Amino acid sequence: MTAYAFVEQVRMFQAMESLKHSDASITQVALDCGFYDHSAFVKRFKKFTGTTPLRFRQNYQSQFHSNQTLILPKMNTVDKNQIPRF
C-alpha cells in the first residue's frame, strides 16, 4: 500500500465515522476529512465503500436508529436472602 492510499484509507474511515455520528453536511464531512472537492469525495467514497456518503448515512441511521421497540426477556426475581454472601 502506498503512502497516499494509506492516507486516503484513514480519511475514508474518518468520513464514515463522521457520517455515522454527526449531522454535518456531506460537503462539510468532505472538507473536514481533507478533501477539497465534494464530487471527488463522493466518487472516492463510493469506490471505497460501494455506496454514496448520503446512502451510507441513511443506511446506518435506519439500521441503528429505528423506532422499533426493544423487547427484553422477562427476568426472574431473586430473593435477597437466597444470594450467597462471601
Secondary structure, DSSP 4 states (H G I P E B T S, - for coil): --HHHHHHHHHHHHHHHHHHH----HHHHHHHTT-S-HHHHHHHHHHHHSS-HHHHHHHHHHHHS--PPP-PPPPPP--GGGS---
